Amino acid sequence: MASADSLTVPEAPALTDVPLPGLPAGPSTGLTPAIRERLAAAARDSDVSGEPDRPALALLRESGLLGLALPYEYGGTGADAHGLNSAVARVAQVNASASIMLFQHYAVSRRILEHGSPALRRRLLPQLARGDWLAASAWSETGAGANKKQLSTVARRTPDGGWVLDGAKSFTTSAGLADIYLVLAQTEEPAPDAAPDTGYGSAGQTFFLVPADAPGLEPDTSLRLTGMRGSATGFVSVRDCHVPDTARLGPIGAAASIIAGVRDSGATLGAVSVGLAEAALDLAHRHAERRGLLAQQAVRHRLVEIAGEVEAARAIVERAGRRTADDPGIATLHSKLVASSAAERVINAVERMLGSAGYVASNEINRYGRDARAVALMGPTNDLCKELVSLPWNS
C-alpha cells in the first residue's frame, strides 16, 4: 500500500468542459471558454467600479443561458432544476454577480410559466427565453423584514379594472438592467385567519409584472455594496404606476402561496455558493502548484479537506435540484444553508493557505469572500431559512 507521502492530489475538476444540462451543443451557445473568460474579466472590472455589469448581461444574452428555465414551446431549452442549478454554479465560478442576475431571471420566468395566464405566457415567455428581456424580482423593501410581512408597497384597484402601484423596493437585483420586474404589493388587509403562516409573505399580497418602461417605475442604482458589486442591486420605486389587470400574476392575495411553492422547485441560491467555492478551490490548486507546495503533505491534506467541503456542498445542491428528498422544499432550504456556509469556510481556508498573497486587494479570493457573504443575506436569508425549516415544528 502506498504511503501518504506518495499520494498526489488530483487536479481540480475541469468543470469548464462539462456540457450544461438542457442546453444544445454548439460553438455559439453555452459557457464557451471565450464567454467564461470575458465574464471573468467583466467581474473584475465591475468589482473595482461598483457599476452594473452590463458586459456580463450582454454575454448572458449571447450564451443562450437565459432561456434555460423555459420549455421548448416558448423558445427555451427545457432544463429542470438540476440543470438550472448547474448553470448558475458554472456562471458563479467566474462571475457571481452575473449568476445572481441569471438566478433571478430563472425564478421569475418559472413563476410566469406556472402561474401566468395563457395570454401572459404567450406574450412574455418567448422574449424571456430569447434573452430579449431580462426579468428581476422586486420583493424586498425597507422595514418589511426578511419575511416580507410588513409591506408598504400597495396596489389599489382603478375604475377601469386595472391597478395603481405605490411604494419602493430595496435590494432589487438587476435594478436598471431588467426589462420587467415581478413586484410584490399589498392588495388587501389580511384577515387574522385568512391563511396559515407560511413564514414568508402574508395574506393579502399579490404579484404584478411591471415593464421597466412603465410610467412611474424608477430604478436607482446608487446603492454601493461590499459584494456582488456588478449585480445592479439597488432600489426600484413605483409611484402612481398604473398597470392593467392582465399584469397580475396569480390570484389576488395569493402571493404568499406562490412564494411558498418556490422552494419546492429545487432551484437554490446554494448553487451560487457552490460556484464560488469551486472557484476558490481552483485558485488554491493553482497557487499550490505555482509555489511547488504540493510536495508538502500538510498542503495536500488541507486541499483534500477543502475539496471535501466543496463536494458536500455540491451534493446537497444537486439533491435539491433533483427533488429526490421526501420534502423537496425543506431540502432546498437546507441546500442554501449548507452550501452558503460551506462556501464561506472554503474561502476562508483558501485565504489562509494563500498567506500574504491573499492579503493583496487585487487577489480574487477577496472578491470571492465578499460575494459569498452576500449569498447568506439574500432572500430567504439564512436566518429565515432556519425559521422556515423549523416553523412546522410549532404546529
C-alpha positions as CSV (number, residue, x, y, z in Angstrom):
1,M,0.0,0.0,0.0
2,A,1.3,3.4,-0.9
3,S,2.3,5.7,2.0
4,A,0.5,9.0,2.5
5,D,3.6,10.9,1.3
6,S,3.5,9.2,-2.1
7,L,-0.1,10.3,-2.8
8,T,-0.7,13.2,-5.0
9,V,-3.8,15.4,-5.0
10,P,-5.8,15.1,-8.2
11,E,-6.3,18.2,-10.3
12,A,-9.4,20.3,-9.5
13,P,-12.3,19.1,-11.7
14,A,-12.3,20.8,-15.2
15,L,-15.9,21.8,-15.0
16,T,-15.5,24.2,-17.9
17,D,-15.6,21.2,-20.2
18,V,-18.8,19.7,-18.8
19,P,-21.9,20.4,-21.0
20,L,-24.7,22.2,-19.4
21,P,-27.8,20.1,-18.9
22,G,-30.6,21.1,-21.2
23,L,-28.5,23.3,-23.5
24,P,-28.0,22.3,-27.1
25,A,-24.4,21.8,-28.1
26,G,-22.8,24.2,-30.5
27,P,-19.9,26.6,-30.8
28,S,-22.1,29.7,-30.2
29,T,-24.1,28.5,-27.2
30,G,-23.5,27.9,-23.6
31,L,-20.5,28.8,-21.5
32,T,-17.8,28.5,-24.1
33,P,-14.2,29.2,-22.9
34,A,-14.3,32.6,-24.6
35,I,-17.5,33.6,-22.8
36,R,-16.2,32.4,-19.5
37,E,-13.0,34.4,-19.9
38,R,-15.0,37.5,-20.8
39,L,-17.4,37.0,-17.9
40,A,-14.4,36.8,-15.6
41,A,-12.9,40.0,-16.9
42,A,-16.2,41.7,-16.5
43,A,-16.4,40.6,-12.9
44,R,-13.0,42.0,-12.2
45,D,-13.9,45.3,-13.8
46,S,-17.3,45.7,-12.0
47,D,-15.8,44.8,-8.7
48,V,-13.5,47.7,-8.9
49,S,-16.0,50.2,-10.4
50,G,-19.1,49.1,-8.5
51,E,-21.1,49.7,-11.6
52,P,-23.8,47.4,-13.0
53,D,-22.2,44.7,-15.0
54,R,-23.7,45.4,-18.4
55,P,-21.0,43.5,-20.3
56,A,-21.9,40.4,-18.3
57,L,-25.5,40.7,-19.1
58,A,-24.7,41.0,-22.8
59,L,-22.7,37.8,-22.5
60,L,-25.6,36.0,-20.8
61,R,-27.8,37.0,-23.7
62,E,-25.1,35.8,-26.2
63,S,-24.7,32.5,-24.4
64,G,-28.4,31.4,-24.7
65,L,-28.5,30.6,-21.0
66,L,-31.4,33.0,-20.3
67,G,-33.8,30.6,-21.9
68,L,-32.8,27.5,-19.9
69,A,-35.7,27.7,-17.5
70,L,-38.4,27.6,-20.1
71,P,-39.8,24.8,-22.3
72,Y,-39.3,24.4,-26.0
73,E,-42.7,25.6,-26.9
74,Y,-41.8,29.1,-25.7
75,G,-38.3,29.1,-27.3
76,G,-36.4,27.8,-24.2
77,T,-34.4,24.6,-23.7
78,G,-36.5,22.9,-21.0
79,A,-33.9,22.3,-18.3
80,D,-35.0,21.0,-14.9
81,A,-34.0,22.5,-11.6
82,H,-30.8,20.4,-11.6
83,G,-29.9,22.0,-14.9
84,L,-30.6,25.5,-13.7
85,N,-28.5,25.0,-10.6
86,S,-25.7,23.7,-12.7
87,A,-25.8,26.7,-15.0
88,V,-25.9,29.1,-12.1
89,A,-23.0,27.4,-10.4
90,R,-20.9,27.5,-13.6
91,V,-21.5,31.2,-14.1
92,A,-20.8,31.9,-10.4
93,Q,-17.3,30.3,-10.8
94,V,-16.3,33.2,-13.0
95,N,-18.8,36.0,-12.2
96,A,-21.0,35.7,-9.1
97,S,-22.9,39.0,-9.9
98,A,-23.9,37.6,-13.3
99,S,-25.0,34.3,-11.6
100,I,-27.4,36.2,-9.3
101,M,-28.9,38.1,-12.2
102,L,-29.3,34.7,-14.0
103,F,-30.9,33.1,-11.0
104,Q,-33.5,35.9,-10.6
105,H,-34.3,35.7,-14.3
106,Y,-34.9,32.0,-14.0
107,A,-37.1,32.4,-10.9
108,V,-39.4,35.0,-12.5
109,S,-39.5,33.0,-15.7
110,R,-40.7,29.9,-13.9
111,R,-43.3,31.8,-11.9
112,I,-44.8,33.2,-15.1
113,L,-44.8,29.7,-16.6
114,E,-46.5,28.2,-13.5
115,H,-49.0,31.0,-12.6
116,G,-49.4,33.2,-15.7
117,S,-52.5,33.2,-17.8
118,P,-52.1,31.6,-21.3
119,A,-52.1,35.1,-22.8
120,L,-49.4,36.3,-20.4
121,R,-47.3,33.3,-21.1
122,R,-47.6,33.8,-24.9
123,R,-46.7,37.5,-24.6
124,L,-43.8,37.3,-22.2
125,L,-42.1,33.9,-22.2
126,P,-40.7,33.9,-25.7
127,Q,-39.0,37.3,-25.0
128,L,-37.5,35.9,-21.8
129,A,-36.4,32.7,-23.4
130,R,-34.6,34.5,-26.3
131,G,-32.9,36.8,-23.8
132,D,-34.5,39.9,-25.4
133,W,-35.9,40.6,-21.9
134,L,-34.2,40.2,-18.5
135,A,-36.5,39.6,-15.6
136,A,-36.0,40.6,-11.9
137,S,-37.7,40.2,-8.6
138,A,-38.8,43.4,-6.7
139,W,-39.9,41.9,-3.3
140,S,-37.8,43.4,-0.6
141,E,-38.3,46.8,1.0
142,T,-37.0,48.7,3.9
143,G,-39.0,47.9,7.1
144,A,-40.6,44.8,5.7
145,G,-38.1,42.4,7.2
146,A,-36.6,39.3,5.6
147,N,-40.0,37.6,5.7
148,K,-41.8,40.4,3.8
149,K,-44.7,40.6,6.2
150,Q,-45.0,44.4,6.6
151,L,-45.2,45.7,3.1
152,S,-45.6,49.4,2.5
153,T,-46.0,48.9,-1.3
154,V,-49.7,48.8,-2.1
155,A,-51.8,48.2,-5.2
156,R,-55.2,49.7,-5.4
157,R,-58.0,49.0,-7.9
158,T,-58.8,51.6,-10.5
159,P,-62.3,52.2,-12.0
160,D,-61.2,50.6,-15.3
161,G,-60.4,47.4,-13.6
162,G,-56.6,47.9,-13.5
163,W,-54.3,48.7,-10.6
164,V,-52.1,51.6,-9.4
165,L,-49.0,50.7,-7.5
166,D,-47.3,52.9,-4.9
167,G,-44.2,52.0,-2.9
168,A,-40.5,51.5,-3.0
169,K,-38.4,48.3,-3.2
170,S,-34.9,47.8,-1.9
171,F,-32.1,45.3,-2.7
172,T,-33.6,44.5,-6.1
173,T,-31.0,42.6,-8.3
174,S,-30.7,43.9,-11.9
175,A,-32.2,47.2,-11.0
176,G,-32.0,49.4,-14.0
177,L,-31.0,46.5,-16.2
178,A,-34.1,44.4,-16.1
179,D,-36.8,44.8,-18.7
180,I,-39.6,43.5,-16.4
181,Y,-40.0,43.3,-12.7
182,L,-42.1,41.0,-10.5
183,V,-43.4,43.4,-7.9
184,L,-44.9,42.2,-4.6
185,A,-47.6,44.5,-3.3
186,Q,-50.3,44.5,-0.6
187,T,-53.7,44.5,-2.3
188,E,-55.9,44.0,0.8
189,E,-55.6,43.8,4.6
190,P,-55.3,40.2,5.6
191,A,-57.8,38.8,7.9
192,P,-56.3,37.2,11.1
193,D,-57.4,33.7,10.0
194,A,-57.0,34.3,6.2
195,A,-54.3,31.6,5.7
196,P,-51.8,29.6,7.7
197,D,-48.5,31.3,8.3
198,T,-46.0,30.2,5.6
199,G,-43.2,32.1,7.3
200,Y,-42.6,34.2,4.1
201,G,-45.1,36.9,2.9
202,S,-48.6,37.2,4.2
203,A,-52.2,37.0,3.1
204,G,-53.5,39.9,1.0
205,Q,-50.3,40.2,-1.1
206,T,-50.3,40.0,-4.9
207,F,-47.7,39.8,-7.6
208,F,-47.6,42.2,-10.6
209,L,-45.4,42.1,-13.7
210,V,-44.3,45.7,-14.4
211,P,-42.3,46.5,-17.5
212,A,-39.2,48.7,-17.0
213,D,-40.7,51.4,-19.2
214,A,-44.0,51.7,-17.3
215,P,-44.6,55.3,-16.2
216,G,-43.9,55.6,-12.5
217,L,-41.3,52.9,-12.2
218,E,-37.9,54.3,-11.5
219,P,-34.7,52.3,-10.7
220,D,-32.0,53.7,-8.5
221,T,-28.5,52.0,-8.6
222,S,-26.8,54.4,-6.2
223,L,-26.5,51.7,-3.6
224,R,-22.9,50.6,-3.2
225,L,-22.5,47.0,-1.9
226,T,-19.4,45.3,-0.5
227,G,-20.0,42.1,-2.5
228,M,-21.9,41.3,-5.7
229,R,-20.9,44.7,-6.9
230,G,-21.8,44.1,-10.5
231,S,-25.3,42.7,-9.8
232,A,-27.0,46.1,-10.1
233,T,-28.6,45.6,-6.7
234,G,-30.5,48.8,-5.9
235,F,-33.8,50.4,-5.4
236,V,-36.9,50.4,-7.5
237,S,-39.8,52.7,-6.8
238,V,-43.3,52.6,-8.2
239,R,-45.2,55.8,-7.8
240,D,-48.7,56.2,-9.2
241,C,-47.7,53.3,-11.5
242,H,-50.7,52.1,-13.5
243,V,-50.9,48.5,-14.8
244,P,-53.8,46.5,-16.3
245,D,-55.2,43.6,-14.5
246,T,-53.5,41.4,-17.1
247,A,-50.2,42.3,-15.4
248,R,-51.3,40.4,-12.3
249,L,-49.6,37.1,-11.7
250,G,-51.8,34.6,-9.9
251,P,-54.9,35.2,-7.9
252,I,-55.4,38.3,-5.9
253,G,-54.0,37.9,-2.4
254,A,-52.2,34.6,-3.3
255,A,-48.6,35.8,-3.4
256,A,-47.7,34.0,-0.2
257,S,-48.7,30.7,-1.5
258,I,-46.7,31.3,-4.7
259,I,-43.7,32.2,-2.7
260,A,-44.1,29.1,-0.5
261,G,-44.1,27.0,-3.7
262,V,-40.8,28.4,-5.0
263,R,-38.8,26.4,-2.6
264,D,-40.4,23.2,-3.8
265,S,-38.9,23.9,-7.3
266,G,-35.4,22.8,-6.2
267,A,-33.8,25.8,-7.7
268,T,-31.5,27.2,-5.0
269,L,-29.1,30.1,-4.3
270,G,-26.8,27.4,-2.9
271,A,-25.8,26.9,-6.5
272,V,-24.1,30.4,-6.4
273,S,-22.2,29.3,-3.3
274,V,-21.1,26.1,-4.9
275,G,-19.7,28.0,-7.9
276,L,-17.8,30.4,-5.6
277,A,-16.4,27.5,-3.5
278,E,-15.3,25.7,-6.7
279,A,-13.5,28.9,-7.8
280,A,-11.7,29.2,-4.5
281,L,-10.6,25.6,-4.6
282,D,-9.3,26.0,-8.1
283,L,-7.4,29.1,-7.0
284,A,-5.9,27.2,-4.1
285,H,-4.7,24.4,-6.5
286,R,-3.1,26.9,-8.9
287,H,-1.4,28.6,-6.0
288,A,0.0,25.4,-4.6
289,E,1.2,24.2,-8.0
290,R,2.8,27.5,-8.8
291,R,4.6,27.7,-5.5
292,G,5.7,24.0,-5.5
293,L,3.7,23.3,-2.4
294,L,2.1,20.0,-3.5
295,A,5.3,18.2,-2.3
296,Q,4.2,19.0,1.3
297,Q,1.8,16.5,2.8
298,A,0.2,19.1,5.0
299,V,-0.8,21.2,2.0
300,R,-2.1,18.2,0.1
301,H,-4.2,17.1,3.0
302,R,-5.6,20.6,3.6
303,L,-6.6,20.7,-0.1
304,V,-8.4,17.3,0.3
305,E,-10.3,18.7,3.3
306,I,-11.3,21.8,1.4
307,A,-12.3,19.7,-1.6
308,G,-14.5,17.6,0.7
309,E,-16.4,20.7,1.8
310,V,-16.9,21.7,-1.9
311,E,-18.1,18.2,-2.7
312,A,-20.6,18.1,0.1
313,A,-22.0,21.5,-0.9
314,R,-22.3,20.4,-4.5
315,A,-24.0,17.2,-3.4
316,I,-26.7,18.9,-1.4
317,V,-27.4,21.4,-4.2
318,E,-27.7,18.5,-6.6
319,R,-30.1,16.7,-4.3
320,A,-32.3,19.8,-4.1
321,G,-32.3,20.2,-7.9
322,R,-33.2,16.6,-8.5
323,R,-36.0,16.9,-5.9
324,T,-35.5,13.3,-4.6
325,A,-35.9,14.2,-0.9
326,D,-39.1,13.3,0.9
327,D,-39.8,17.1,1.3
328,P,-38.1,18.9,-1.6
329,G,-38.9,22.3,-0.1
330,I,-37.0,21.6,3.1
331,A,-34.1,20.1,1.1
332,T,-33.9,23.3,-0.9
333,L,-33.8,25.4,2.2
334,H,-31.1,23.2,3.7
335,S,-29.1,23.4,0.4
336,K,-28.9,27.2,0.7
337,L,-27.9,27.0,4.4
338,V,-25.3,24.3,4.0
339,A,-23.8,25.5,0.7
340,S,-23.5,29.2,1.7
341,S,-21.9,28.3,5.0
342,A,-19.5,25.8,3.3
343,A,-18.5,28.4,0.7
344,E,-17.5,30.9,3.4
345,R,-15.5,28.2,5.2
346,V,-13.8,27.1,2.0
347,I,-12.9,30.7,1.0
348,N,-11.5,31.5,4.5
349,A,-9.4,28.3,4.4
350,V,-8.0,29.2,1.0
351,E,-7.3,32.7,2.1
352,R,-5.2,31.3,5.0
353,M,-3.4,29.0,2.5
354,L,-2.5,31.9,0.3
355,G,-0.8,33.7,3.1
356,S,0.4,37.2,2.3
357,A,-0.7,36.7,-1.3
358,G,-4.3,36.7,-0.2
359,Y,-3.8,40.0,1.6
360,V,-3.3,41.8,-1.7
361,A,-6.5,43.7,-2.6
362,S,-6.4,42.5,-6.2
363,N,-6.3,38.8,-5.3
364,E,-9.6,37.2,-6.4
365,I,-10.0,35.4,-3.1
366,N,-11.1,38.7,-1.6
367,R,-13.9,39.2,-4.1
368,Y,-15.0,35.6,-3.6
369,G,-15.3,36.1,0.1
370,R,-17.3,39.3,-0.2
371,D,-19.6,37.7,-2.8
372,A,-20.0,34.5,-0.7
373,R,-21.1,36.5,2.3
374,A,-23.8,38.2,0.2
375,V,-25.5,34.9,-0.6
376,A,-26.2,34.3,3.1
377,L,-28.0,37.7,3.2
378,M,-30.2,37.1,0.1
379,G,-33.8,36.1,0.4
380,P,-34.6,33.9,2.1
381,T,-31.7,34.9,4.4
382,N,-30.0,32.1,6.2
383,D,-31.7,33.0,9.4
384,L,-35.1,33.0,7.7
385,C,-34.2,29.6,6.1
386,K,-33.8,28.2,9.6
387,E,-37.1,29.7,10.6
388,L,-38.9,28.2,7.6
389,V,-37.4,24.8,8.3
390,S,-38.4,24.9,12.0
391,L,-41.7,26.7,11.8
392,P,-43.8,23.4,11.2
393,W,-42.4,22.1,14.5
394,N,-44.7,24.5,16.4
395,S,-47.9,23.1,14.9
